[in-house]
Amino acid sequence: MHVTGQMSSGGEMSTIDLQTTKRGDCVGHIGYGGKGHIDLRVAEGRAYFRGDEAFWRMVAGADGARVMQKVGDRWVTGDPTVEGIGKACDLKAFFKMKVDDDSTIVHGETADGFGQIVTIRGFDEGRLALVRVSTTSPHYVVHVDEAGGFSLDFSSFDLPVRVRAPAEQDVYDLSRTV
């Protein structure tokens, strides 16, 4: 599945563009609103990311250049923060979103490629959520908006996505440097 959109965290807007598998593997990138970006891979249950110089300055402050020099263009893994970033690929967890029982169907509309779409309005932990679902079988969630949180589009359902772990020589494992 292809996931694109925007997410807000701590008042900052991030963009995502990920190709995901049903088992939680993915490949893609996350942009941090002009403060850098990372390429992301989750393969065989392990998360890897590769940040640009602006990303390392954002997360390491004054040490950003030193971190970038040490890590270089390698994929970083072996740290709880890396695993946390990798959870962006866990669509099973994402779709466990609990929408209150008083959800209502707002209206139907036509969307290219998906036929008839129905919009369901509800609340997820008190935040307004709009979920657009195709009414033709198989039923796919094609868009989710959550007030103040995110706006995501879903497409390319059931297409194969191959994700491979980076080659060992291209990986900087933080668990081995501590």
N, C-alpha and C positions, 0 to 999 in steps of 0.2 A: 504494500500500500504506500502511496505517496502522501506525505503530510507536509503542508506548507501553512505558514501563518505567523502571527505575532503573539508574544506572551509578555506580560508585565510582571516584574519582580522588583520589589523595593523602589517602585516609582520609575524604574528603567524599562524601556521597551526592547525586547529581543525579537529577532526573526529566526524562524526555523525552516529548514527544507530537508526532510528526511525520507529515505526509502526504508520501509520497515518490513519485517517478516512476522508471521504469527507467533513464532517462538521468542521474539524479543531482540533479534539481531537487527542492526540497522547501519546505514551509511548516509552521511549528509553533512550539513553544517549548521552552526548556530552563530548568528551575528548579534553583537552586543551594542547596538545603537551608536555606531561610530567609535566605540571603544575597543574595537578588535573583533575577531571572530575565531572560531575553532572549527576544524574538521573533526567529525565524530564517527567512530565505528564501535559497534558492539558486536562481537563475534564469539560464539561458543560461551556465552555468559560472562565475558570479560570486556570491560569498556576501555577504549583508547581515545585520546584526543591529541590534536596537534594545533597549537595556537600560533597566531601571528605575533609580531613584536608588540603591537598595541594591546593585545589581550594580556600578554605577560606584564606589561606596565600597569594595566588595570588591576590585576590580581596580586602582583608582587611589589607594587609601588616603586620606590627608589631602587629596589633590587631587580626590577624587571629586565634590565639589560644583562645583568649577570646571569639570571635564570635563562634567558634566551641564549646566551653564549654557551651555557652548560648543556642545555637540552637540544639546542639547534633546531633542525627540521624533523626531529624524531617524534614518534608517537609516545605520549605519556600514559602510563598505566600504574596500577599498584597502590592506589591511594583511595580512601573513602570518598574524597571529593570527586575523583574521576568516576567512581561507581555511581555517585549521586547524579552526575551529569548524564551518565548512561541510562538512567531511569526515564529519560525523555523518550526512549524507544519502547518502553513497556506499555504498549497500548491496552493490554488486558487490565492493568491497574487503572489506566486513564478512563476506560469505559465502565469502570465500577462506580462512576460518579453517581451519587444518590440524588435523584430529583424528587422533590416532595410529592406527596400523593395528590395535591391539588393542581397538578400539571394540566394544561389545557392545550388543545389543538388550535393554533391561531388561524392558519389558512393553508390552502393547498396552492401550489404554483408549479410551473413547468420549468425544468432545468435541462439544458442540453446534455445529452448522453445518459441521463438518469431517469428520463420520463417524468412522471408526476412526483413532486416532492411535497411533504407535509412538514410544517414547522410546529414544533411542540415547545410551549413556553412553561417553564417551571423555575424552581429555585433549588440551588445546590448550596447547602450550608448557608442559607439566607441570601445568596447572591443570585440575581436574575440570570437564568440560563436559557438560551435558545438553541434547540437542536433540530437540524433539518435532516429528514430521513426519506429515502426513496420508498415509494409505495409499491413498486414492482419488485417481484422476487428475483434475485435475493435482495433483501432490504439492507441498504447500506446507510450509515451515518455519513453524510456528505459535507456537513458543516456544523461547527459548534462555536457559539459565542457565550462567554461568561463575563458579565459586567465587571470591569476593572481587572480582569484576569487574562483572558486570551480570546483569540479568534483564529480558528483553525479550519482548513479545508482538507478534505480527504478524497483521494482519487486513485486510479490505477489499481483497483482491488483485484486480488487473486493473481496478479502478475508476479512471476518469479523474481526474487531479489537475491543476488549472491553477495554475501559479505564474507570476506576473508580477513583473518587477523593479519596485521602487518608482519613483515619478515622480522625475525628476532633482532637482526642488526639495525633495524629501523625503530627499535623500541627503547625508551628510557623508562626503566621500571623503578618507581619511587620506593617500593618496598625493599629494594636491594641497596638503596643509598643511605638508609637511616641507621 
